[in-house]
Amino acid sequence: MKIAAKIIIFVMLALIFSCNQRAGSNIILSDDTSSDSVLQILNNSTITAYREGNKHWQLNADEILQMSETQQIRVNPVRLTLFADGGVVNAVLLSDSGFTNARTDTFFVWGNVEITAHSGEKLLARTLEWQTRENLLVSNDFVELRSADGEIMRGRGFRAAENFEWWEFANEVSGNFPSMQTELERSGN
């Protein structure tokens, strides 16, 4: 009987360890947050943040979870509107999921990330980080940026002002520039 109990315990431990995630295999949740419990759940909610009396951003989501230990806020799906001074919409960010810390100074979003800027640019990415205090959008993944006039730029590693006044790719840059091609055809080149 004692041998059977030891075998059962061994099998249970083997199952537990085989179901455990490998360290670093999940880029979203680290080992210290995977056991974090939910403190609060908000369904079909809106959170609005103000900066110096002006609306800075507004988050709409089907589900917002506040985690008890880390105070991390997880959102599914993300519908985030960024505002310029005077309440003008700067950009609208959509993604499958996202999270932020309790201070909301950084938002990390992933899954079908799409940003449509007021100026007409459209950004597509797998992941993106919005650094609210620095007003920066950052991604280490491949990003596609479509301009209002149909030009397309792609590259790995991306940084931009949240209002798209400037943007840059780090490497592996390519693109399609219909307006440039039209100009070259007109000039006979």
Order of alpha helices (4+ residues) and beta strands (2+ residues): alpha-beta-beta-beta-beta-beta-beta-beta-beta-beta-beta-beta-alpha
